[in-house]
């Protein structure tokens, strides 16, 4: 790349042109956005779905395709942030839900599906899970896991890590954000993910015997697909044992990266595991489970800990979860993650070849992740603008990912779908390569 580097103003001018073209192309999405502004702050009820100048509104989906209200078709590589692992029209999921609803819903009591789903999940995650309870989201699952740890240990402090995301009320994208919606637990937020020595120093500064739990993702997915070093995760296991604290593995997303989750892949046993997303068949779902002595605190016969929730065992999620776990057998999990590794490798090669980088030169465009969860990320002072340019470039090519670059493959994605993405990436590099070095 020999052309001069564009100024910040020139990059912003590129974005302005991009937004203008996008607005002209999506009048119905714009109209719905403007209408919703009157009733919802920012026309939004889920922050991550907002993008400039306004987000698309989708009308329908089938297999691995989405169609927006303006009639544009997209290859869906976002996979509903991991919950959409089955695609948008899986016949087994659809049949399971339909059959359940045909028998009625909202019973206000136990139903015939929950025992089977509980057995299925405990057996699948038996490496660390003796018992399980259901809830409605990964956020709830992590809050319940933390509450269990506080009550089990009689201690208060919870070690978490910067860039960790454990739900809408347990989010640490910054160490000390000015505003947040976090639950009022006594969090110690360490800027030391994958750094055992620095984490030890953080713990050493705490009052003696004050640590109740360590909560960690084996890969920080929302934080940029930062893979946990197995040695670091084992250090956390040993640290929790030493401190008589509980180790909580948030596998809400990473549980799809191995048949029994990354804990099995790495051979590290947490005390509590949290699940969600795909494990409920793509419906609203969360689960937390682990050691029997911890989970028995929730036995209603003991009156020790209560855990209620109107929809914890709703028939739609229970039925869909059984079907979904059956679909995601060992062979399917391995195949999907191999597909992800292959695609990520080819993207990396495309970036290297397209930018003609000299040995040792780091590009501003890179890939990170593991298996079927990864992202295409940008570095440098203009990274937000580059993410926006890339996101809209892919939309123009009929490809949908997260605006921050995240990709979660679904089981309908095949190698034949690689070509459109790789072609789009090559086109982006040719068009904007001067911005990437």
Secondary structure, DSSP 4 states (H G I P E B T S, - for coil): --SPPPPHHHHHHHHHHHHHHHHHH-HHHHHHHHHHTTTSGGG-SSGGG--SS----EEEEETTEEEETT--EEEE-SGGGGTTTT-S--HHHHHHHHHHHHT-S--SS--TTHHHHHHHHHHHTTTT-SEEEEESSHHHHHHHHHHHHHHHHS--EEEEETTEE-STTSEESSSS-SS------EEEEES-TT-HHHHHHHHHTSPTT-EEEEEE-SEETTTT-EEPPHHHHHHHHHHHHHTT-EEEEE-TTGGGGSTT-HHHHHT---SEEEEEGGGGTTSS-EEEEE-HHHHGGG-TTTTS-----TTTT-HHHHHHHHHHHHHS-HHHHHHHHHHHHHHHHHHHHHHHHHHTPPTTPPPSEEEEEETTEEEEEE-STTHHHHHHHHHHHHHHTTEE--TTSEEE--TT--GGGHHHHHHHHHHHHHHHGGG--
